[in-house]
Amino acid sequence: HHGEPAENLHVKEMNLPKHCLLISVRRRGKDLLPRGDTKIHAEDRLILLMDAKDELKMREKIKRLTEAGE
C-alpha cells in the first residue's frame, strides 16, 4: 500500500534472506521478472521461493516492510 516501507525500494535493497528468491513481481495483473534494480510499487504482489525453514523469518520481514505507519 502507499506509504509502506517497501514502497519505492529496489529489490537489491530488500536484504532478502540467503535462501530466499524473489521469482516474480505481480503488478496490475502482469508478472514481471524482478532484477536488482526493479523498484517495488504500492500494491505489487511479491512471489517468493524459499526453504520451508526460512518461511517464518521471511513472513516477519515482509510484514515489517508492508506495514505503513506502524
CHARMM-style PDB file with segment names, atoms N, HN, CA, C and O in Angstrom:
ATOM      1  N   HSD     1       0.831  -1.189   0.000  1.00  0.00      PROA
ATOM      2  CA  HSD     1       0.000   0.000   0.000  1.00  0.00      PROA
ATOM      3  C   HSD     1       0.870   1.245   0.000  1.00  0.00      PROA
ATOM      4  O   HSD     1       2.063   1.176   0.295  1.00  0.00      PROA
ATOM      5  N   HSD     2       0.288   2.353  -0.323  1.00  0.00      PROA
ATOM      6  HN  HSD     2      -0.681   2.408  -0.562  1.00  0.00      PROA
ATOM      7  CA  HSD     2       1.024   3.605  -0.354  1.00  0.00      PROA
ATOM      8  C   HSD     2       1.539   3.943   1.040  1.00  0.00      PROA
ATOM      9  O   HSD     2       0.816   3.817   2.029  1.00  0.00      PROA
ATOM     10  N   GLY     3       2.785   4.370   1.105  1.00  0.00      PROA
ATOM     11  HN  GLY     3       3.372   4.473   0.302  1.00  0.00      PROA
ATOM     12  CA  GLY     3       3.376   4.786   2.368  1.00  0.00      PROA
ATOM     13  C   GLY     3       4.052   3.678   3.149  1.00  0.00      PROA
ATOM     14  O   GLY     3       4.621   3.942   4.209  1.00  0.00      PROA
ATOM     15  N   GLU     4       4.010   2.452   2.665  1.00  0.00      PROA
ATOM     16  HN  GLU     4       3.548   2.237   1.804  1.00  0.00      PROA
ATOM     17  CA  GLU     4       4.667   1.376   3.395  1.00  0.00      PROA
ATOM     18  C   GLU     4       6.174   1.428   3.150  1.00  0.00      PROA
ATOM     19  O   GLU     4       6.621   1.945   2.126  1.00  0.00      PROA
ATOM     20  N   PRO     5       6.961   0.889   4.096  1.00  0.00      PROA
ATOM     21  CA  PRO     5       8.417   0.956   3.955  1.00  0.00      PROA
ATOM     22  C   PRO     5       8.958   0.343   2.663  1.00  0.00      PROA
ATOM     23  O   PRO     5       9.980   0.805   2.155  1.00  0.00      PROA
ATOM     24  N   ALA     6       8.306  -0.676   2.121  1.00  0.00      PROA
ATOM     25  HN  ALA     6       7.476  -1.051   2.532  1.00  0.00      PROA
ATOM     26  CA  ALA     6       8.805  -1.333   0.904  1.00  0.00      PROA
ATOM     27  C   ALA     6       8.558  -0.515  -0.358  1.00  0.00      PROA
ATOM     28  O   ALA     6       9.213  -0.738  -1.376  1.00  0.00      PROA
ATOM     29  N   GLU     7       7.621   0.429  -0.305  1.00  0.00      PROA
ATOM     30  HN  GLU     7       7.089   0.610   0.522  1.00  0.00      PROA
ATOM     31  CA  GLU     7       7.313   1.214  -1.495  1.00  0.00      PROA
ATOM     32  C   GLU     7       8.546   1.983  -1.943  1.00  0.00      PROA
ATOM     33  O   GLU     7       9.197   2.655  -1.143  1.00  0.00      PROA
ATOM     34  N   ASN     8       8.856   1.878  -3.215  1.00  0.00      PROA
ATOM     35  HN  ASN     8       8.328   1.332  -3.865  1.00  0.00      PROA
ATOM     36  CA  ASN     8       9.994   2.540  -3.857  1.00  0.00      PROA
ATOM     37  C   ASN     8      11.349   1.935  -3.516  1.00  0.00      PROA
ATOM     38  O   ASN     8      12.374   2.491  -3.912  1.00  0.00      PROA
ATOM     39  N   LEU     9      11.392   0.814  -2.795  1.00  0.00      PROA
ATOM     40  HN  LEU     9      10.560   0.363  -2.474  1.00  0.00      PROA
ATOM     41  CA  LEU     9      12.658   0.115  -2.590  1.00  0.00      PROA
ATOM     42  C   LEU     9      13.021  -0.622  -3.872  1.00  0.00      PROA
ATOM     43  O   LEU     9      12.142  -1.077  -4.602  1.00  0.00      PROA
ATOM     44  N   HSD    10      14.302  -0.738  -4.139  1.00  0.00      PROA
ATOM     45  HN  HSD    10      15.017  -0.368  -3.545  1.00  0.00      PROA
ATOM     46  CA  HSD    10      14.763  -1.615  -5.207  1.00  0.00      PROA
ATOM     47  C   HSD    10      14.913  -3.012  -4.611  1.00  0.00      PROA
ATOM     48  O   HSD    10      15.191  -3.155  -3.421  1.00  0.00      PROA
ATOM     49  N   VAL    11      14.733  -4.028  -5.428  1.00  0.00      PROA
ATOM     50  HN  VAL    11      14.508  -3.911  -6.396  1.00  0.00      PROA
ATOM     51  CA  VAL    11      14.839  -5.406  -4.959  1.00  0.00      PROA
ATOM     52  C   VAL    11      16.163  -5.623  -4.232  1.00  0.00      PROA
ATOM     53  O   VAL    11      16.189  -6.292  -3.199  1.00  0.00      PROA
ATOM     54  N   LYS    12      17.246  -5.082  -4.742  1.00  0.00      PROA
ATOM     55  HN  LYS    12      17.224  -4.539  -5.582  1.00  0.00      PROA
ATOM     56  CA  LYS    12      18.557  -5.283  -4.109  1.00  0.00      PROA
ATOM     57  C   LYS    12      18.638  -4.647  -2.721  1.00  0.00      PROA
ATOM     58  O   LYS    12      19.528  -4.998  -1.945  1.00  0.00      PROA
ATOM     59  N   GLU    13      17.748  -3.734  -2.391  1.00  0.00      PROA
ATOM     60  HN  GLU    13      17.026  -3.449  -3.021  1.00  0.00      PROA
ATOM     61  CA  GLU    13      17.736  -3.076  -1.089  1.00  0.00      PROA
ATOM     62  C   GLU    13      16.879  -3.819  -0.062  1.00  0.00      PROA
ATOM     63  O   GLU    13      16.847  -3.439   1.108  1.00  0.00      PROA
ATOM     64  N   MET    14      16.196  -4.860  -0.486  1.00  0.00      PROA
ATOM     65  HN  MET    14      16.221  -5.169  -1.436  1.00  0.00      PROA
ATOM     66  CA  MET    14      15.291  -5.570   0.414  1.00  0.00      PROA
ATOM     67  C   MET    14      16.011  -6.496   1.384  1.00  0.00      PROA
ATOM     68  O   MET    14      15.416  -6.929   2.371  1.00  0.00      PROA
ATOM     69  N   ASN    15      17.263  -6.806   1.129  1.00  0.00      PROA
ATOM     70  HN  ASN    15      17.747  -6.454   0.327  1.00  0.00      PROA
ATOM     71  CA  ASN    15      18.044  -7.692   2.001  1.00  0.00      PROA
ATOM     72  C   ASN    15      17.299  -8.980   2.318  1.00  0.00      PROA
ATOM     73  O   ASN    15      17.080  -9.319   3.480  1.00  0.00      PROA
ATOM     74  N   LEU    16      16.916  -9.687   1.268  1.00  0.00      PROA
ATOM     75  HN  LEU    16      17.094  -9.411   0.324  1.00  0.00      PROA
ATOM     76  CA  LEU    16      16.217 -10.949   1.446  1.00  0.00      PROA
ATOM     77  C   LEU    16      17.153 -11.982   2.062  1.00  0.00      PROA
ATOM     78  O   LEU    16      18.361 -11.933   1.830  1.00  0.00      PROA
ATOM     79  N   PRO    17      16.610 -12.923   2.848  1.00  0.00      PROA
ATOM     80  CA  PRO    17      17.457 -13.981   3.428  1.00  0.00      PROA
ATOM     81  C   PRO    17      18.192 -14.758   2.336  1.00  0.00      PROA
ATOM     82  O   PRO    17      17.749 -14.808   1.188  1.00  0.00      PROA
ATOM     83  N   LYS    18      19.298 -15.351   2.700  1.00  0.00      PROA
ATOM     84  HN  LYS    18      19.658 -15.311   3.632  1.00  0.00      PROA
ATOM     85  CA  LYS    18      20.175 -16.049   1.762  1.00  0.00      PROA
ATOM     86  C   LYS    18      19.441 -17.113   0.933  1.00  0.00      PROA
ATOM     87  O   LYS    18      19.705 -17.259  -0.260  1.00  0.00      PROA
ATOM     88  N   HSD    19      18.540 -17.837   1.552  1.00  0.00      PROA
ATOM     89  HN  HSD    19      18.325 -17.718   2.521  1.00  0.00      PROA
ATOM     90  CA  HSD    19      17.849 -18.927   0.856  1.00  0.00      PROA
ATOM     91  C   HSD    19      16.444 -18.526   0.413  1.00  0.00      PROA
ATOM     92  O   HSD    19      15.520 -19.338   0.454  1.00  0.00      PROA
ATOM     93  N   CYS    20      16.289 -17.288  -0.006  1.00  0.00      PROA
ATOM     94  HN  CYS    20      17.039 -16.628  -0.039  1.00  0.00      PROA
ATOM     95  CA  CYS    20      15.004 -16.780  -0.461  1.00  0.00      PROA
ATOM     96  C   CYS    20      15.196 -16.153  -1.834  1.00  0.00      PROA
ATOM     97  O   CYS    20      16.140 -15.393  -2.055  1.00  0.00      PROA
ATOM     98  N   LEU    21      14.299 -16.475  -2.746  1.00  0.00      PROA
ATOM     99  HN  LEU    21      13.532 -17.091  -2.567  1.00  0.00      PROA
ATOM    100  CA  LEU    21      14.397 -15.976  -4.107  1.00  0.00      PROA
ATOM    101  C   LEU    21      13.090 -15.297  -4.503  1.00  0.00      PROA
ATOM    102  O   LEU    21      12.025 -15.912  -4.451  1.00  0.00      PROA
ATOM    103  N   LEU    22      13.173 -14.047  -4.893  1.00  0.00      PROA
ATOM    104  HN  LEU    22      14.038 -13.547  -4.936  1.00  0.00      PROA
ATOM    105  CA  LEU    22      12.021 -13.326  -5.423  1.00  0.00      PROA
ATOM    106  C   LEU    22      11.912 -13.715  -6.893  1.00  0.00      PROA
ATOM    107  O   LEU    22      12.754 -13.337  -7.708  1.00  0.00      PROA
ATOM    108  N   ILE    23      10.866 -14.476  -7.226  1.00  0.00      PROA
ATOM    109  HN  ILE    23      10.182 -14.784  -6.564  1.00  0.00      PROA
ATOM    110  CA  ILE    23      10.778 -15.002  -8.589  1.00  0.00      PROA
ATOM    111  C   ILE    23       9.871 -14.185  -9.497  1.00  0.00      PROA
ATOM    112  O   ILE    23       9.962 -14.290 -10.720  1.00  0.00      PROA
ATOM    113  N   SER    24       8.996 -13.370  -8.909  1.00  0.00      PROA
ATOM    114  HN  SER    24       8.922 -13.285  -7.915  1.00  0.00      PROA
ATOM    115  CA  SER    24       8.101 -12.570  -9.739  1.00  0.00      PROA
ATOM    116  C   SER    24       7.531 -11.412  -8.933  1.00  0.00      PROA
ATOM    117  O   SER    24       7.350 -11.504  -7.719  1.00  0.00      PROA
ATOM    118  N   VAL    25       7.254 -10.325  -9.635  1.00  0.00      PROA
ATOM    119  HN  VAL    25       7.402 -10.250 -10.621  1.00  0.00      PROA
ATOM    120  CA  VAL    25       6.509  -9.205  -9.069  1.00  0.00      PROA
ATOM    121  C   VAL    25       5.246  -9.087  -9.908  1.00  0.00      PROA
ATOM    122  O   VAL    25       5.313  -8.841 -11.112  1.00  0.00      PROA
ATOM    123  N   ARG    26       4.103  -9.263  -9.273  1.00  0.00      PROA
ATOM    124  HN  ARG    26       4.048  -9.464  -8.295  1.00  0.00      PROA
ATOM    125  CA  ARG    26       2.828  -9.141  -9.977  1.00  0.00      PROA
ATOM    126  C   ARG    26       2.341  -7.706  -9.815  1.00  0.00      PROA
ATOM    127  O   ARG    26       2.068  -7.248  -8.705  1.00  0.00      PROA
ATOM    128  N   ARG    27       2.238  -7.009 -10.939  1.00  0.00      PROA
ATOM    129  HN  ARG    27       2.460  -7.381 -11.840  1.00  0.00      PROA
ATOM    130  CA  ARG    27       1.860  -5.594 -10.943  1.00  0.00      PROA
ATOM    131  C   ARG    27       0.730  -5.383 -11.942  1.00  0.00      PROA
ATOM    132  O   ARG    27       0.881  -5.627 -13.139  1.00  0.00      PROA
ATOM    133  N   ARG    28      -0.401  -4.926 -11.425  1.00  0.00      PROA
ATOM    134  HN  ARG    28      -0.523  -4.727 -10.453  1.00  0.00      PROA
ATOM    135  CA  ARG    28      -1.577  -4.645 -12.270  1.00  0.00      PROA
ATOM    136  C   ARG    28      -1.951  -5.840 -13.158  1.00  0.00      PROA
ATOM    137  O   ARG    28      -2.279  -5.681 -14.333  1.00  0.00      PROA
ATOM    138  N   GLY    29      -1.891  -7.041 -12.564  1.00  0.00      PROA
ATOM    139  HN  GLY    29      -1.624  -7.171 -11.609  1.00  0.00      PROA
ATOM    140  CA  GLY    29      -2.300  -8.247 -13.269  1.00  0.00      PROA
ATOM    141  C   GLY    29      -1.262  -8.855 -14.184  1.00  0.00      PROA
ATOM    142  O   GLY    29      -1.537  -9.858 -14.842  1.00  0.00      PROA
ATOM    143  N   LYS    30      -0.063  -8.269 -14.244  1.00  0.00      PROA
ATOM    144  HN  LYS    30       0.160  -7.454 -13.709  1.00  0.00      PROA
ATOM    145  CA  LYS    30       1.006  -8.809 -15.082  1.00  0.00      PROA
ATOM    146  C   LYS    30       2.182  -9.199 -14.204  1.00  0.00      PROA
ATOM    147  O   LYS    30       2.461  -8.548 -13.197  1.00  0.00      PROA
ATOM    148  N   ASP    31       2.874 -10.272 -14.595  1.00  0.00      PROA
ATOM    149  HN  ASP    31       2.647 -10.801 -15.413  1.00  0.00      PROA
ATOM    150  CA  ASP    31       4.055 -10.718 -13.858  1.00  0.00      PROA
ATOM    151  C   ASP    31       5.311 -10.135 -14.478  1.00  0.00      PROA
ATOM    152  O   ASP    31       5.505 -10.189 -15.693  1.00  0.00      PROA
ATOM    153  N   LEU    32       6.156  -9.581 -13.631  1.00  0.00      PROA
ATOM    154  HN  LEU    32       5.999  -9.537 -12.645  1.00  0.00      PROA
ATOM    155  CA  LEU    32       7.443  -9.025 -14.054  1.00  0.00      PROA
ATOM    156  C   LEU    32       8.565  -9.895 -13.504  1.00  0.00      PROA
ATOM    157  O   LEU    32       8.480 -10.381 -12.376  1.00  0.00      PROA
ATOM    158  N   LEU    33       9.597 -10.089 -14.283  1.00  0.00      PROA
ATOM    159  HN  LEU    33       9.666  -9.694 -15.199  1.00  0.00      PROA
ATOM    160  CA  LEU    33      10.780 -10.792 -13.816  1.00  0.00      PROA
ATOM    161  C   LEU    33      11.645  -9.780 -13.069  1.00  0.00      PROA
ATOM    162  O   LEU    33      12.198  -8.872 -13.689  1.00  0.00      PROA
ATOM    163  N   PRO    34      11.772  -9.920 -11.744  1.00  0.00      PROA
ATOM    164  CA  PRO    34      12.490  -8.913 -10.968  1.00  0.00      PROA
ATOM    165  C   PRO    34      14.000  -9.009 -11.141  1.00  0.00      PROA
ATOM    166  O   PRO    34      14.562 -10.095 -11.287  1.00  0.00      PROA
ATOM    167  N   ARG    35      14.637  -7.853 -11.122  1.00  0.00      PROA
ATOM    168  HN  ARG    35      14.180  -6.971 -11.004  1.00  0.00      PROA
ATOM    169  CA  ARG    35      16.094  -7.741 -11.131  1.00  0.00      PROA
ATOM    170  C   ARG    35      16.459  -6.861  -9.946  1.00  0.00      PROA
ATOM    171  O   ARG    35      15.571  -6.318  -9.288  1.00  0.00      PROA
ATOM    172  N   GLY    36      17.712  -6.713  -9.669  1.00  0.00      PROA
ATOM    173  HN  GLY    36      18.433  -7.154 -10.203  1.00  0.00      PROA
ATOM    174  CA  GLY    36      18.142  -5.900  -8.545  1.00  0.00      PROA
ATOM    175  C   GLY    36      17.670  -4.470  -8.603  1.00  0.00      PROA
ATOM    176  O   GLY    36      17.420  -3.855  -7.567  1.00  0.00      PROA
ATOM    177  N   ASP    37      17.542  -3.925  -9.814  1.00  0.00      PROA
ATOM    178  HN  ASP    37      17.745  -4.424 -10.656  1.00  0.00      PROA
ATOM    179  CA  ASP    37      17.129  -2.531  -9.946  1.00  0.00      PROA
ATOM    180  C   ASP    37      15.617  -2.362 -10.115  1.00  0.00      PROA
ATOM    181  O   ASP    37      15.143  -1.251 -10.352  1.00  0.00      PROA
ATOM    182  N   THR    38      14.852  -3.463  -9.995  1.00  0.00      PROA
ATOM    183  HN  THR    38      15.237  -4.366  -9.802  1.00  0.00      PROA
ATOM    184  CA  THR    38      13.394  -3.372 -10.063  1.00  0.00      PROA
ATOM    185  C   THR    38      12.890  -2.650  -8.816  1.00  0.00      PROA
ATOM    186  O   THR    38      13.236  -3.019  -7.694  1.00  0.00      PROA
ATOM    187  N   LYS    39      12.080  -1.631  -9.020  1.00  0.00      PROA
ATOM    188  HN  LYS    39      11.799  -1.332  -9.932  1.00  0.00      PROA
ATOM    189  CA  LYS    39      11.532  -0.860  -7.907  1.00  0.00      PROA
ATOM    190  C   LYS    39      10.177  -1.433  -7.516  1.00  0.00      PROA
ATOM    191  O   LYS    39       9.340  -1.714  -8.373  1.00  0.00      PROA
ATOM    192  N   ILE    40       9.968  -1.605  -6.207  1.00  0.00      PROA
ATOM    193  HN  ILE    40      10.648  -1.377  -5.510  1.00  0.00      PROA
ATOM    194  CA  ILE    40       8.703  -2.103  -5.688  1.00  0.00      PROA
ATOM    195  C   ILE    40       7.714  -0.952  -5.605  1.00  0.00      PROA
ATOM    196  O   ILE    40       8.021   0.105  -5.054  1.00  0.00      PROA
ATOM    197  N   HSD    41       6.525  -1.164  -6.156  1.00  0.00      PROA
ATOM    198  HN  HSD    41       6.275  -2.023  -6.604  1.00  0.00      PROA
ATOM    199  CA  HSD    41       5.465  -0.152  -6.145  1.00  0.00      PROA
ATOM    200  C   HSD    41       4.392  -0.547  -5.141  1.00  0.00      PROA
ATOM    201  O   HSD    41       4.262  -1.715  -4.776  1.00  0.00      PROA
ATOM    202  N   ALA    42       3.625   0.447  -4.703  1.00  0.00      PROA
ATOM    203  HN  ALA    42       3.731   1.396  -5.000  1.00  0.00      PROA
ATOM    204  CA  ALA    42       2.477   0.160  -3.844  1.00  0.00      PROA
ATOM    205  C   ALA    42       1.569  -0.821  -4.577  1.00  0.00      PROA
ATOM    206  O   ALA    42       1.373  -0.707  -5.787  1.00  0.00      PROA
ATOM    207  N   GLU    43       1.030  -1.763  -3.861  1.00  0.00      PROA
ATOM    208  HN  GLU    43       1.190  -1.856  -2.878  1.00  0.00      PROA
ATOM    209  CA  GLU    43       0.094  -2.768  -4.360  1.00  0.00      PROA
ATOM    210  C   GLU    43       0.726  -3.845  -5.228  1.00  0.00      PROA
ATOM    211  O   GLU    43      -0.006  -4.648  -5.806  1.00  0.00      PROA
ATOM    212  N   ASP    44       2.057  -3.904  -5.350  1.00  0.00      PROA
ATOM    213  HN  ASP    44       2.652  -3.251  -4.881  1.00  0.00      PROA
ATOM    214  CA  ASP    44       2.713  -5.036  -6.003  1.00  0.00      PROA
ATOM    215  C   ASP    44       2.510  -6.280  -5.144  1.00  0.00      PROA
ATOM    216  O   ASP    44       2.404  -6.192  -3.921  1.00  0.00      PROA
ATOM    217  N   ARG    45       2.457  -7.421  -5.790  1.00  0.00      PROA
ATOM    218  HN  ARG    45       2.543  -7.492  -6.784  1.00  0.00      PROA
ATOM    219  CA  ARG    45       2.429  -8.711  -5.102  1.00  0.00      PROA
ATOM    220  C   ARG    45       3.767  -9.382  -5.381  1.00  0.00      PROA
ATOM    221  O   ARG    45       4.179  -9.490  -6.536  1.00  0.00      PROA
ATOM    222  N   LEU    46       4.438  -9.829  -4.344  1.00  0.00      PROA
ATOM    223  HN  LEU    46       4.103  -9.742  -3.406  1.00  0.00      PROA
ATOM    224  CA  LEU    46       5.734 -10.470  -4.491  1.00  0.00      PROA
ATOM    225  C   LEU    46       5.566 -11.980  -4.411  1.00  0.00      PROA
ATOM    226  O   LEU    46       4.916 -12.491  -3.499  1.00  0.00      PROA
ATOM    227  N   ILE    47       6.150 -12.686  -5.363  1.00  0.00      PROA
ATOM    228  HN  ILE    47       6.678 -12.271  -6.103  1.00  0.00      PROA
ATOM    229  CA  ILE    47       6.106 -14.141  -5.385  1.00  0.00      PROA
ATOM    230  C   ILE    47       7.512 -14.617  -5.001  1.00  0.00      PROA
ATOM    231  O   ILE    47       8.484 -14.365  -5.712  1.00  0.00      PROA
ATOM    232  N   LEU    48       7.594 -15.308  -3.866  1.00  0.00      PROA
ATOM    233  HN  LEU    48       6.803 -15.514  -3.289  1.00  0.00      PROA
ATOM    234  CA  LEU    48       8.878 -15.711  -3.303  1.00  0.00      PROA
ATOM    235  C   LEU    48       8.993 -17.229  -3.234  1.00  0.00      PROA
ATOM    236  O   LEU    48       7.997 -17.930  -3.052  1.00  0.00      PROA
ATOM    237  N   LEU    49      10.211 -17.726  -3.380  1.00  0.00      PROA
ATOM    238  HN  LEU    49      11.019 -17.157  -3.528  1.00  0.00      PROA
ATOM    239  CA  LEU    49      10.526 -19.132  -3.230  1.00  0.00      PROA
ATOM    240  C   LEU    49      11.604 -19.219  -2.152  1.00  0.00      PROA
ATOM    241  O   LEU    49      12.607 -18.507  -2.205  1.00  0.00      PROA
ATOM    242  N   MET    50      11.385 -20.111  -1.159  1.00  0.00      PROA
ATOM    243  HN  MET    50      10.570 -20.689  -1.116  1.00  0.00      PROA
ATOM    244  CA  MET    50      12.354 -20.215  -0.069  1.00  0.00      PROA
ATOM    245  C   MET    50      12.297 -21.590   0.560  1.00  0.00      PROA
ATOM    246  O   MET    50      11.354 -22.352   0.345  1.00  0.00      PROA
ATOM    247  N   ASP    51      13.320 -21.895   1.339  1.00  0.00      PROA
ATOM    248  HN  ASP    51      14.086 -21.276   1.514  1.00  0.00      PROA
ATOM    249  CA  ASP    51      13.321 -23.111   2.134  1.00  0.00      PROA
ATOM    250  C   ASP    51      12.220 -22.998   3.180  1.00  0.00      PROA
ATOM    251  O   ASP    51      11.978 -21.912   3.709  1.00  0.00      PROA
ATOM    252  N   ALA    52      11.559 -24.093   3.480  1.00  0.00      PROA
ATOM    253  HN  ALA    52      11.755 -24.974   3.051  1.00  0.00      PROA
ATOM    254  CA  ALA    52      10.477 -24.088   4.469  1.00  0.00      PROA
ATOM    255  C   ALA    52      10.963 -23.570   5.815  1.00  0.00      PROA
ATOM    256  O   ALA    52      10.202 -22.915   6.528  1.00  0.00      PROA
ATOM    257  N   LYS    53      12.205 -23.846   6.175  1.00  0.00      PROA
ATOM    258  HN  LYS    53      12.823 -24.377   5.595  1.00  0.00      PROA
ATOM    259  CA  LYS    53      12.732 -23.408   7.473  1.00  0.00      PROA
ATOM    260  C   LYS    53      12.872 -21.884   7.548  1.00  0.00      PROA
ATOM    261  O   LYS    53      12.975 -21.335   8.645  1.00  0.00      PROA
ATOM    262  N   ASP    54      12.877 -21.199   6.418  1.00  0.00      PROA
ATOM    263  HN  ASP    54      12.793 -21.645   5.527  1.00  0.00      PROA
ATOM    264  CA  ASP    54      13.022 -19.742   6.386  1.00  0.00      PROA
ATOM    265  C   ASP    54      11.692 -19.002   6.262  1.00  0.00      PROA
ATOM    266  O   ASP    54      11.659 -17.771   6.253  1.00  0.00      PROA
ATOM    267  N   GLU    55      10.600 -19.753   6.168  1.00  0.00      PROA
ATOM    268  HN  GLU    55      10.626 -20.753   6.176  1.00  0.00      PROA
ATOM    269  CA  GLU    55       9.306 -19.118   5.900  1.00  0.00      PROA
ATOM    270  C   GLU    55       8.888 -18.136   6.993  1.00  0.00      PROA
ATOM    271  O   GLU    55       8.468 -17.022   6.679  1.00  0.00      PROA
ATOM    272  N   LEU    56       8.990 -18.512   8.248  1.00  0.00      PROA
ATOM    273  HN  LEU    56       9.331 -19.417   8.503  1.00  0.00      PROA
ATOM    274  CA  LEU    56       8.564 -17.624   9.333  1.00  0.00      PROA
ATOM    275  C   LEU    56       9.399 -16.346   9.350  1.00  0.00      PROA
ATOM    276  O   LEU    56       8.862 -15.250   9.510  1.00  0.00      PROA
ATOM    277  N   LYS    57      10.705 -16.490   9.186  1.00  0.00      PROA
ATOM    278  HN  LYS    57      11.141 -17.380   9.056  1.00  0.00      PROA
ATOM    279  CA  LYS    57      11.595 -15.323   9.153  1.00  0.00      PROA
ATOM    280  C   LYS    57      11.218 -14.385   8.007  1.00  0.00      PROA
ATOM    281  O   LYS    57      11.211 -13.165   8.174  1.00  0.00      PROA
ATOM    282  N   MET    58      10.906 -14.960   6.842  1.00  0.00      PROA
ATOM    283  HN  MET    58      10.912 -15.951   6.706  1.00  0.00      PROA
ATOM    284  CA  MET    58      10.550 -14.139   5.680  1.00  0.00      PROA
ATOM    285  C   MET    58       9.201 -13.462   5.874  1.00  0.00      PROA
ATOM    286  O   MET    58       9.039 -12.296   5.515  1.00  0.00      PROA
ATOM    287  N   ARG    59       8.233 -14.176   6.437  1.00  0.00      PROA
ATOM    288  HN  ARG    59       8.365 -15.123   6.730  1.00  0.00      PROA
ATOM    289  CA  ARG    59       6.921 -13.571   6.700  1.00  0.00      PROA
ATOM    290  C   ARG    59       7.059 -12.372   7.639  1.00  0.00      PROA
ATOM    291  O   ARG    59       6.406 -11.349   7.438  1.00  0.00      PROA
ATOM    292  N   GLU    60       7.901 -12.494   8.658  1.00  0.00      PROA
ATOM    293  HN  GLU    60       8.432 -13.325   8.821  1.00  0.00      PROA
ATOM    294  CA  GLU    60       8.122 -11.386   9.593  1.00  0.00      PROA
ATOM    295  C   GLU    60       8.775 -10.201   8.890  1.00  0.00      PROA
ATOM    296  O   GLU    60       8.394  -9.054   9.124  1.00  0.00      PROA
ATOM    297  N   LYS    61       9.750 -10.468   8.036  1.00  0.00      PROA
ATOM    298  HN  LYS    61      10.060 -11.400   7.846  1.00  0.00      PROA
ATOM    299  CA  LYS    61      10.423  -9.398   7.298  1.00  0.00      PROA
ATOM    300  C   LYS    61       9.443  -8.687   6.362  1.00  0.00      PROA
ATOM    301  O   LYS    61       9.409  -7.457   6.316  1.00  0.00      PROA
ATOM    302  N   ILE    62       8.653  -9.456   5.622  1.00  0.00      PROA
ATOM    303  HN  ILE    62       8.681 -10.455   5.659  1.00  0.00      PROA
ATOM    304  CA  ILE    62       7.681  -8.861   4.704  1.00  0.00      PROA
ATOM    305  C   ILE    62       6.649  -8.049   5.491  1.00  0.00      PROA
ATOM    306  O   ILE    62       6.239  -6.976   5.048  1.00  0.00      PROA
ATOM    307  N   LYS    63       6.234  -8.548   6.641  1.00  0.00      PROA
ATOM    308  HN  LYS    63       6.568  -9.419   7.001  1.00  0.00      PROA
ATOM    309  CA  LYS    63       5.272  -7.811   7.464  1.00  0.00      PROA
ATOM    310  C   LYS    63       5.839  -6.442   7.859  1.00  0.00      PROA
ATOM    311  O   LYS    63       5.130  -5.437   7.800  1.00  0.00      PROA
ATOM    312  N   ARG    64       7.110  -6.403   8.259  1.00  0.00      PROA
ATOM    313  HN  ARG    64       7.686  -7.219   8.307  1.00  0.00      PROA
ATOM    314  CA  ARG    64       7.740  -5.118   8.625  1.00  0.00      PROA
ATOM    315  C   ARG    64       7.814  -4.171   7.430  1.00  0.00      PROA
ATOM    316  O   ARG    64       7.658  -2.959   7.581  1.00  0.00      PROA
ATOM    317  N   LEU    65       8.050  -4.719   6.260  1.00  0.00      PROA
ATOM    318  HN  LEU    65       8.177  -5.704   6.137  1.00  0.00      PROA
ATOM    319  CA  LEU    65       8.182  -3.902   5.056  1.00  0.00      PROA
ATOM    320  C   LEU    65       6.846  -3.404   4.510  1.00  0.00      PROA
ATOM    321  O   LEU    65       6.805  -2.473   3.705  1.00  0.00      PROA
ATOM    322  N   THR    66       5.754  -4.027   4.953  1.00  0.00      PROA
ATOM    323  HN  THR    66       5.787  -4.783   5.607  1.00  0.00      PROA
ATOM    324  CA  THR    66       4.468  -3.696   4.355  1.00  0.00      PROA
ATOM    325  C   THR    66       3.462  -3.091   5.348  1.00  0.00      PROA
ATOM    326  O   THR    66       2.274  -2.996   5.038  1.00  0.00      PROA
ATOM    327  N   GLU    67       3.908  -2.701   6.488  1.00  0.00      PROA
ATOM    328  HN  GLU    67       4.873  -2.778   6.740  1.00  0.00      PROA
ATOM    329  CA  GLU    67       3.003  -2.077   7.452  1.00  0.00      PROA
ATOM    330  C   GLU    67       3.262  -0.578   7.482  1.00  0.00      PROA
ATOM    331  O   GLU    67       4.208  -0.113   8.118  1.00  0.00      PROA
ATOM    332  N   ALA    68       2.431   0.155   6.804  1.00  0.00      PROA
ATOM    333  HN  ALA    68       1.663  -0.223   6.288  1.00  0.00      PROA
ATOM    334  CA  ALA    68       2.569   1.606   6.714  1.00  0.00      PROA
ATOM    335  C   ALA    68       2.271   2.251   8.053  1.00  0.00      PROA
ATOM    336  O   ALA    68       1.237   1.985   8.666  1.00  0.00      PROA
ATOM    337  N   GLY    69       3.173   3.091   8.497  1.00  0.00      PROA
ATOM    338  HN  GLY    69       4.012   3.307   7.999  1.00  0.00      PROA
ATOM    339  CA  GLY    69       2.945   3.907   9.676  1.00  0.00      PROA
ATOM    340  C   GLY    69       2.856   3.146  10.982  1.00  0.00      PROA
ATOM    341  O   GLY    69       2.350   3.691  11.964  1.00  0.00      PROA
ATOM    342  N   GLU    70       3.324   1.917  11.036  1.00  0.00      PROA
ATOM    343  HN  GLU    70       3.735   1.474  10.239  1.00  0.00      PROA
ATOM    344  CA  GLU    70       3.245   1.144  12.274  1.00  0.00      PROA
ATOM    345  C   GLU    70       4.625   0.900  12.821  1.00  0.00      PROA
ATOM    346  OT1 GLU    70       4.772   0.263  13.864  1.00  0.00      PROA
TER     347      GLU     70
END
